[in-house]
Amino acid sequence: MAIASDESTRICSHCDRAIPSSNIDLHYAHCSRKLERCKVCGDMIPRKFSEEHFLNTHAPVSCSLCSETMEREILPIHKGENCPQRIVTCEFCEFPLPAIDLAEHQEVCGNRTELCLLCNKYIRLRERYNHESWCNGISDNTVGSSRDVRAAEREQGPPQGRQPQDFSRKRLLFTIAITGIAVLLGSLFFQRKTETNQVH
């Protein structure tokens, strides 16, 4: 059985879609009454939702971080990638700060030095990753960006089995211990002061 050939079509002058010729009049009556073309994106939108479409898709909105005005649909990209006030973290200290301040912060932060526990030299943080890739624990006098540690530390040699993370962890525990002692002394002092005031 032969399949009938495709019915001829006509282009609707309102929505520019190809419509079967036999339905074009009925389609046009419905289309022109119910749909309208968005002046911004050109999509055909039901007339009752045209204002909502504009407000949700095209109406200018302000970024809550930097107050720049833009179309709503590009706001998420702006906030995630382009906003100068978006929060980013420093690659050296992981401190969160606005993107606009990152370069200046990292310029200073990257110049801080940290002791390499393999070769006993102080290395700039910005050079730490390259340094770690070639450092094998032998002191190399050609590293111009590092300064030697005190003679006593050099004589002791590198600490055995101690990793940089352990060093940072011990420093953190020391800070926590000092803070705990300070809080304890403060509470004892406050308690004695309160008792003295009650006696009077």
GIKABEL-V439898 format. One record per backbone hydrogen bond with DSSP energy under -0.5 kcal/mol. NH is the residue of the N-H (numbers start at 0). CO is the residue of the C=O. Records with the same first field share a line. If there is no record, write none. Layout:
NH: CO + CO
//
This chain:
9: 18
11: 9 + 16
15: 11
18: 9 + 16
20: 7
22: 19
23: 19 + 20
26: 22
27: 23
28: 24
29: 25
30: 26
31: 27
32: 28
33: 29
34: 30
35: 44
37: 42
41: 37
44: 35 + 42
46: 33
48: 45
49: 46
52: 48
53: 49
54: 50
55: 51
56: 52
57: 52 + 53
58: 53
60: 69
62: 67
66: 62
69: 60
71: 58
72: 56
73: 70
74: 70 + 71
75: 71
77: 73
78: 74
79: 75
80: 76
81: 76 + 77
82: 77
85: 82
87: 96
89: 94
93: 89
96: 87
98: 85
99: 83
100: 97
101: 97 + 98
102: 98
104: 100
105: 101
106: 102
107: 103
108: 104
109: 105
110: 107
111: 108
113: 122
115: 120
116: 114
119: 115
121: 146
122: 113 + 120
124: 111
125: 109
126: 123
127: 124
130: 126
131: 127
132: 128
133: 129 + 130
134: 130
138: 136
140: 138
142: 139
143: 141
145: 142
148: 119
153: 149
154: 150
155: 151
156: 152
161: 158
162: 160
165: 162
166: 162
167: 163
168: 164
169: 165
170: 166
171: 167
172: 168
173: 169
174: 170
175: 171
176: 172
177: 173
178: 174
179: 175
180: 176
181: 177
182: 178
183: 179
184: 180
185: 181
186: 182
187: 183
188: 184
189: 185
190: 186
191: 187
192: 188
193: 189
194: 190
195: 191
196: 192
197: 193
198: 194
199: 195
//
